[in-house]
Amino acid sequence: MMKNPSEYSPLVLAYIGDAVYEVYTRERILSENPDLPAHKLHKENIKYVKANAQSRSVSALENMLTEEETAVLKRGRNAKSGTNPKNADVLDYRRATGLETLFGYLHLKGEKDRLFELMKTAFDNAKND
C-alpha cells in the first residue's frame, strides 16, 4: 500500500520525479525527432534533464506554483542528499532536486494534468535556452 505522497521523504519523491520527467523528455524529443538514432536522442535528452537546465526551469515555473507546490519544491531543494554533484554547481543541483521532488509528488498524488502542464513548461523553457 502506497503512502500519502506528503509522507515520503523529499529525496524519495525526487527519485520518482526524476524518472517521470526523464520519460516525458524522451517522449517529447522522440516525437519531435522521430528519425534520430538512439545516441543522438540521448544527447538531445541530456540538454533537458541536466541540473542547470532543470534549475532554470524552476525560475520559469515559480509564478505558476500553488503554495502547496512551492512548499514541496522547497522541501526538495533543501533536502540534504549526502552526495556532491559531479557536473553541476550545488545551487543548480538543489534547485533541480526541488523540481524533481515536485514532479514526483504530483505523480504520486495522481495530479497528471497539473504534472504535464508543469513538465511542458519546464521542457519548453529548457528548449528555448
ABEGO torsion letter per residue (X at the ends): XBBBAAABBAAAAAAAAAAAAAAAAAAAAAAABAABBAAAAAAAAAAAABAAAAAAAAAAAAAABBAAAAAAAAAAAABBAGBBBAABBAAAAAAAAAAAAAAAAAAAAGBAAAAAAAAAAAAAAAAAX
